[in-house]
Structures are given as structure tokens and as C-alpha cells.
Amino acid sequence: GRELGFDFTALEIGSPTNSGVEDFDSRGWAPVAARVVDGQPLAEWIYFGKRRFTEPFFGQSVRFAERNPFSRSFRFEAPLRAPQEFGEPSGFIFHMSRCGSTLVSRALAALPRVVAVSEASSIDAMIQSGRSDWVRAIILALGRPREGHEDRYFVKFDAWNIHKLPVIRAAFPDTPWVFVHRDPLEVLVSQLRAPGMPCLPGAMDPAILGMTFQDITTLSREEWSARVLAGFLCSAL
């Protein structure tokens, strides 16, 4: 495998459904999903090798990596632990959606010295757990340099993660952050024309958006969307 350019160890070779690996060298691997089992965080890891995250969203980078038969066949679960050899992230990007934040993260990802992660579901899962230590672990695990020379690391969060800013700040109290926004009416028009998950009532747990299950049935889609966007802005303020 090494002769063909795969940087893995004997410990990492096993059943395609391998789980419960206690320790492994995570170089070249990335946690693409995370969940809590028996009160402990588990991450699902797939092999990226030295491939950088250059797609607009992390989920697209995962799908691209899965074109590799090895990555597709040997994904496995292992306890989530923060690598100890990395420094703090360089910056965080929050946003209200449809406001240009993807342009910001893609511009950063275009720089060879930068690792940029955009809206990773594994990060969101740990944020929703409310555990700042798990949030720290997943963010650091995704920030490992891909080609070896990167020295900057930026994370763009999902729009609703602004509601959990205290948890994220507890994990990284010194990391600078920005909130990208735009004329709310323009964002609302975009969401009504082609709605994302937050602006589709019932598409996700309303509590994550600061809404209630009752709101799903009592509010029009226009009012729901307006309140969701207002919530993002209020949390940022």
C-alpha cells in the first residue's frame, strides 16, 4: 500500500466494518461523522490521504474522497480524541446563510497554506451535544495539515451554530471569529425561492433553530423563514 502512495499502518487494516479501534495514527484520515455512544464520542473516519478540502462544502469533499475504493471500503469508527501536536484554529466564520460566507471560505481554501473546513456535519453533531471538550476535539481532528505545510486553519460553521456560540467559545476562547451577513430581505427572498433546510419547516429539529414544534404548523413558510433568520442575527448580536 505504501508503494502505491497510501500512508496507513498495519493497525488500520481490518474489517470494512471495523469499530472500537482504541488508538491509531490519524494522519491522512478525517472524522466525517460523529455520534455519542454510551456517553462517549465516536467518530467515523475515512482516508483522504494528502487531499485538501477544496470543495465548497465538507460533505462534497467526503463524497469525492469516497471515489477511492480504499476510502470507501475501510471507513471505521474510533474514539474521538484531539490531536495534541496542533495549535489553535486561526479563525471561525459564522453566517446567516445566502450571504457570501461560502465565497469567504473558498477564497481561504484556495491558499496552499490554509486548511479550510466548511459546514462539516461531524462538527455540528458535537456542537449539538453541548460539550465544549468534544467540540474542541472534533475541530482539532479536522485541522490536521493535509499536505504537511499548512499553517493556517479556518472553520465555517452551519448557520444555526451561531446559537451555540457560548459552547464554541468555551472550546476556543481566544480564536477570532466573524459573522457574515447581508440585507436580511435579500436573504429571505433567496430562501423563499430555493429554501435551505433551516427555512423548510420540519426539515430539522426546530429546537436547533430556536423554534418550536408548534411553530411548524402555525407559521407560514414566510414567517417561519423570517423568524429563523432573525434568530441568527439576534444570536450574533
Buried (B, 14 or more C-beta within 10 A) or exposed (E): EEEEEBBBEEEBEEEEEBEEBEEBEBBBBBBBBBBBEEEEBBBBBBBBBEBBBEBBBBBBBBEBBBEBEBBEEBBBBBBBBBEEEBEBBBBBBBBBBBBEBBEBBBEBBEEEEBBBBBBBBBBBBBBBBEBBEBBBBBBBBBBBBBEEEBEBBBBBBBBBBBBBBEBBBBBBEEBEBEBBBBEBEEBBEBBEEEBBBBBBBEEBEBEBBBBEEEBBEEBEEEEBBBBBBBBBBEBBE
